[in-house]
């Protein structure tokens, strides 16, 4: 089998782990990659687009449009939709999903219960982490914090947040403080939606980075979106990126969704809604790409296919050199796996045997042609595959 590096190897497995990776003599047209990892998705909201009223396409419009549907959630409804996306993702080569799950006074804990049920259904072929996500805010939604505590007690893995959604800077800071206190109480990592706005004056990223540094919560904080960083001045950008590096933070960009949501109020030169991927990467920040949304109020497309996400991200972030395209692979495999803090990722002895095999001569060709995996392994066990029959004439 050929690795993305071009090396031709034989890989042996021992239970859930890779036992050895040794040079092979015979060449091959099969490409072996680490399985994809989607470290930012919303399984509870997936596949509800057709049931929602039309809205203005903005973040606030989408949140408002979803509220009525969220009131009608039941556990089996969420379970069915979440499971459909997980299964679609596994067939496309993703074996780990980190799902933000709405925890608020509208849906209560039903979204979490549904996603946890889907995770249990799919435990034989995928691993699901859940994030207690206060979509409606914490200060703006009295009672949400108690529900977040209950969610963590019920088995949620990660503490979420959305500080920029609060109505004042003081409330944004309080939101960040409450999230860190909850994470410390449960010894949990944090994964917060941060600055998903075009407004360069919104700077909750620095609040989060400062809190991580002050509390010594190093290597345990992930932030998603960070759109407004692209509109901020260089002095702030350089300062806050340096803090992200010092705190060992992960930044997850979600280009597919944000290309659709952001810049709605712009005329002429329309902003792309993408954070400073190149600058973050150059500074040494762990940067990932996520699916984010699958046919919900925020994004009408998506199918849980991280190869599709990788291609969209390469376009949006101007990633086109050989080195940059290699980074795109890392951003949907090793980088998000690293953010989970579950051991060294990749194809190496001792790593978990989550693997995909594709009929492609290289990673660049697999990305260009959008090749689906022939075989998918999860914890050393083959769990999925695809066959394609094509003909002409």
ABEGO torsion letter per residue (X at the ends): XBBAAGBBBBBBBBEABBABBBBBABBBABBBBBBBBBABBBAAABGAAAABBBBAGBAAAAAAAAAAAAAABBAAAAAAAAAAAAAAAAAAGBABBBBBBBBBAAAEAAAAAAAAAAAAAAAAABBBBBBBBBAAEAAABBGAAAAAAAAAAAGBABBBBBAAABABAAAAAAAAAAAAAAAAAAGBBBBBBBGBBABAABAAAAAAAAAAAAAGBBGABBBBGGAAAAABBAAAAAAAAAAAAAAGBBBBBBAAAAAAABGAABBEBBBAGBBBAAAAAAAGBBBBBBAGBBGBAABABEAGBAAAAAAAAAAAAGBABAAAAAAAAAAABAAAAAAAGAEBBEBBBGBBBBBBBBBBABAAAAAAAGBBBABBBBGGBBABBBBBBBBBX
